[in-house]
């Protein structure tokens, strides 16, 4: 399953730097994950300081 970023995101960008497939990009108000590119490795969730990334 792909991961999603919740409203708890503070747009720090830490997750984007950890994604091996570059599936994470800056959205309008929070970062977003492209579900088609995400390989569900969990690197982003492990790196997120606010716990804003969860499995969908």
Secondary structure, 3 states (H helix, E strand, C coil): CCEEECCCCCCCCHHHHHCCCCCEEECCCCEEECCCCCCCCCHHHHHCCCCCEEEC
